[in-house]
Amino acid sequence: MTKIMFVSDMHGLSPVKLVKREIKNNGVEKLVCLGDYDTPEVLRDIRRLKLPKVLIVGNHDFHYVHNLGIRSENMHGSWEEYVKLWIKNPTEKSFIERAIKGNSIKRRNTCSGLVVEDIFDRLKVSYSHASIVDGGSPVSEAPGYVWARFRDSLNILQNFVRMNERNIGIMFRGHDHISYSGGVPINGLTEARNINDLFSMARAVVLDKNKRYIISVGAFIDAEYALFDTNSMRLEFKFGIS
C-alpha cells in the first residue's frame, strides 16, 4: 500500500511545508510533482525532501531552461527574469535538462522526466504535465507532453488510446488548472468509458481497477492538490491550503 500526494502547477509556491504536514497527518509515503515549478528554488526544496518522489517537467520549466518566451497570469515579472533565475542555478537547470533529454530518468529515490510510468501491484499508471501523447503544439516549440490542452475530446481520446496500448489504468496530469474549457469537462476525473462522466470537485471517489481514468489533480497555486491510496483506490481532491 502506498499513499501518494500529487501537486502540480506550483508556479513559484513551495509545497514543502504542506507535504511534511501530509506525511505527518495522513501518512503520505510518496510525492508526485507534475511540473511548472517556475523557480529553481521550489524545485530544489522539493528535491531535498526525504521520501520517494516523481518530478515531472512542465511547460514553464521547459521554456525557461530553453530561453523561450511564455506568458501566464501567475508570473511575477517577465519571462526573461525567470530564465535568468535558472541560469543562476545551474544544478536545478541541469536537472530539468536531463529530465527532458532522457525523458524518464531514475536517481536514488527520485524519478523524473516528461512522462513517467509507475506500477502498483498490477495497476499501471502514468504521470505527465499535460499528455502522454506528443502531438506537438501550435503555440510553442515545447512538445505536446507539456503543452497539450484537454479542451476538446480529441486530446482526451488520443490519450485514452495510448493508455489502452500501454495498458495504463490511470493517467495523472496537471497543466489545465482544473477548470471547464470549451464545453468539455476536464475538472478532476474523466472516465474512459464515457468521457463526459465527471466527478468534479468531489471530495473523494473510489476508482475501479477495471476502468481507465484521466485525472487532473488541480493547481497548487490555486490551493488544489490530491491524495491517492493505491490499496483502497481512494482518490481525494483537496481544496484550500492553510
N, C-alpha and C positions, 0 to 999 in steps of 0.2 A: 504494500500500500504506500502511495506517495501523495502528499498534499502539495499542490503546486500553486504558486502565486503568479498571476500574469499581470504585467504592466506594459503599457505601450504609450508612445507619443508623450514623452516626458517634457520635451521642449524646454530644457533648462531647469526643470524642477526635479530635485533628487528624491527618489522614493525610499532611500536607505532607512530613515527613521521608521517609516511605516512597515517596511519589510521586517525589521527587527521586532516590531510590535506584533506582527502577524506570526512570526516564528515563536514568540513567547506565548501569545494568547491562543493561537489556533493551530500550532504545531506544523506550520509550513516547513517543508523539507527541501523544496526546490523552487528556484526563481527563474521565470522566463520573461525576458525583456524583448519586446517586439519592435524596437527601433525608435528613431527620432529622439536621440539623447540631446542633440543640438550642441551641447557644450562638452568638451573633453573632461571637465571636472565631474560631471554627472556620470559619465562612463567610467572614469577612474574610481569613483566611490563605489559604484556597483561592482566593479571587478574585485574590489578589496573585501567584499562580503564573503564570509567563510561558509558557504553552502554550495551545493551543486547548482549550476546555472547555465542557461542558454541565452546568448546575446545576439540578437538579430540586427542586421543593418537596415536603417530606414532611409527614405528618400532624402531627407535633410542631411543625414550623415554622409550619404553618397555624394551629394552635391558639394558639401563643404570640403571634403578631402580631395575633390577633383576640381576645386576652384570654379564651380559652376553657380550661376545665379539662381535664386529661388525666393519666392515671396510667401509670407504667412503672417496672419494676424498675431501669431504667438511670438514673433521675433522681436527682440529688443535691440534695435539698431539695424544697420544694413547687413546684407549677406556677406559683403566683403569683410566686415568686422568678425563675423563668425569664422570665416576662412582663416583669418589671422590667429584666432584663438587656437585652432587646430595646428597651425604651423608652429606655434609657440609650445605645443605639447606633442612632440614627435612620437612619444611612446604610444599615446592613445590614437594618434593619427595612423601610425603603423598598424595598430591592432585592427582598425576598420579596413585599411587597405588589404591586409592579409585575409580578412574575412571575405571581402569582395572577390579577391583573386582566387582564393581557394574554394569559394562558395560555401563549403562546410568544413570547418577545422575543429579539432579537439585538442585541448591542452589542459592537463591536470583535471580539475573539476569543472572546467568551462568548455562549452561547445559554442561555436559562433559561425555565422555565415549569412547568406542571403535567404536560403531555405534549409531548414534542418529537420530531419525526421527522427522520431523517437518511438519507443515501443514500451508498453506496459503490459506485462503478461502476454497476451496475444493481440492486444489493441495497438494498432499503428497510428501515430498522429504526426502532423507536420506543423511547423512554425514558420511564419513569414511575416514581413511587414504588410504586404499588400496581396500577394498572389503566389501560387506555386507554379504558375504558367507565365513564361516570359513572352508576352505579346508585344513588347516594346512600348513606347509611349510617344504620342504625337506632340507632347509639350516638353519633353526632356530627353537628354542623352542617357539618362539612367534607365536601367532595364525595367520591364514590367513587374519583376519580382517586388520592387519597392514603389512602383508608381500606379499600378492598376487600380482603378476605382470600381467599386461594385455598384455602379449607377444604372446598370441595365442587366437584364437576365443573362446576356451572352457571357459576360465575365464570370458570373456565378456558375453557369453551366460548364464553361471551359474548365473551371477548377474542379467541379464535381467529376467531370470526365477523367481528369488527371488523377483524382483521388481513387476513382474506380480502377484505373490502370495500375496504380501503385498499391492498391488495397489499403488505402488510408481511411480510417474511420472518422477522424476529427481533424479539421484544419483550424488552427488558431491564427488570428490575424488582428491587425490594428488599422492604422492609416486613416480610416474614414471618420474617426472621432464619433462613433456611434450616433447616427442620425438617419433621417429619412431623406432620400435624394432621388429625384426623377421618378417618384411613384413606386420605387422598388424598396421593400423593407431590407435594411442592412443593419438594423439595430439588434445587437445581442446575438441571437441564434437563428440560423437558417437551416432547415432540414431538407435532406436530399430528395425525398420522395415528392415533396411539394414545396418549391422554393418560396411560395407565398405564405407558408406556415411560419409564424413568428412568435416567439416567446419574448416580447420586447419588454425591457425594464423589469423583468421578473426577478424577484429577489433570489430565487433558487429554482432549479429544474434538474431532474434526474434524466440523464441521457440513456438511450437504448443502444447497446453494443451492436445490435443488428442493423442499425441505420448509419447513414453518413451525415456529418454535420459540418457546417462552416460557422465558426464562432468569432464574432468581432468583440474584443474584450474591452473596448472603450479607450478613452484617452486619459492618461494620468493627469495631464494639465487641467482637465475638466473634472478632476476628483473622481475618476472612474477606474476600477480595476476588477479583477476576477480571481476567484479561488476555485480549484478543481481537485476533487478527491478521486484518484484513479481506481480505488477499490469500490466505492459506492456509486461512482459515476455521477456524483452530485456536483453540479456547476452552480456557483453563486456569484451574482453580479453585485459589486459593492459600489455605493454611491455616497460621496461625501468623505472627506479626509480631514480629521481633526487633529 
